[in-house]
Amino acid sequence: MAVVHFSTDQRKHTGLADVAIDAANVRELVRKLTELYPSLNAHLVETSSTAVAIDGELIPDPMLEELTESSEVHLVRPLAGG
């Protein structure tokens, strides 16, 4: 199962630092995450520019990116600043 690591903001919705999810690709992973944690869906929609990193690599168009049993997934919020 892929392991999803949550940011501090995301942990407010999940109550967890990480969770293992059985998913073939990122689209399925996101669907399962939002089923488990409905309030996370609104968080992801509000931050539609959330990037996905798989095994330490940012993926530009991640929704169909395949996941393996050993995949480490981070949902990365954009940094604000100036």
C-alpha positions as CSV (number, residue, x, y, z in Angstrom):
1,M,0.0,0.0,0.0
2,A,1.2,3.5,-0.8
3,V,1.9,5.6,2.3
4,V,0.5,9.2,2.2
5,H,2.3,11.7,4.5
6,F,0.1,14.6,5.6
7,S,1.2,18.2,6.2
8,T,0.4,19.9,9.4
9,D,-2.7,21.6,7.8
10,Q,-3.9,18.3,6.4
11,R,-3.5,16.6,9.8
12,K,-6.3,18.8,11.1
13,H,-8.6,17.0,8.7
14,T,-7.2,13.5,9.2
15,G,-5.9,13.4,12.7
16,L,-2.9,11.4,11.4
17,A,0.6,12.1,10.2
18,D,0.3,9.4,7.5
19,V,-1.9,6.6,6.3
20,A,-1.5,3.5,4.0
21,I,-3.9,3.4,1.1
22,D,-4.3,0.7,-1.5
23,A,-4.6,2.6,-4.8
24,A,-3.4,1.9,-8.4
25,N,-2.9,5.6,-9.2
26,V,-3.1,9.1,-7.7
27,R,-6.7,9.7,-8.9
28,E,-7.8,6.6,-7.0
29,L,-5.7,7.6,-4.0
30,V,-7.3,11.0,-3.8
31,R,-10.8,9.5,-4.2
32,K,-10.2,7.1,-1.3
33,L,-8.6,9.7,0.9
34,T,-11.7,12.0,0.5
35,E,-14.0,9.1,1.2
36,L,-12.1,8.4,4.5
37,Y,-11.7,12.1,5.4
38,P,-14.5,14.2,3.8
39,S,-13.2,17.5,5.1
40,L,-9.9,16.8,3.4
41,N,-11.7,17.1,0.1
42,A,-12.6,20.8,0.7
43,H,-9.0,21.4,1.8
44,L,-7.7,19.9,-1.5
45,V,-10.2,21.8,-3.6
46,E,-9.4,25.1,-1.8
47,T,-5.7,24.5,-2.5
48,S,-6.1,23.3,-6.1
49,S,-2.5,24.1,-6.8
50,T,-1.5,21.3,-4.4
51,A,1.4,19.4,-5.9
52,V,2.0,15.7,-5.5
53,A,5.4,14.2,-4.8
54,I,5.9,10.5,-5.2
55,D,9.1,9.0,-3.8
56,G,10.6,12.4,-3.5
57,E,9.9,13.6,-7.0
58,L,7.3,16.3,-7.8
59,I,5.0,15.0,-10.5
60,P,3.6,17.8,-12.8
61,D,0.4,16.0,-13.9
62,P,0.0,13.3,-11.3
63,M,-3.6,12.0,-11.5
64,L,-2.8,9.0,-13.6
65,E,0.6,8.4,-12.1
66,E,0.9,4.8,-11.0
67,L,1.6,3.9,-7.4
68,T,3.4,0.8,-6.1
69,E,3.1,-0.9,-2.7
70,S,6.2,1.0,-1.6
71,S,5.2,4.5,-2.9
72,E,5.7,7.4,-0.5
73,V,3.2,10.2,-1.4
74,H,3.3,13.8,-0.2
75,L,0.5,16.3,-1.0
76,V,2.5,19.5,-1.1
77,R,0.9,22.9,-0.6
78,P,2.4,25.8,-2.5
79,L,4.6,28.1,-0.5
80,A,3.5,31.7,-0.1
81,G,5.8,34.6,0.3
82,G,7.3,37.5,-1.2
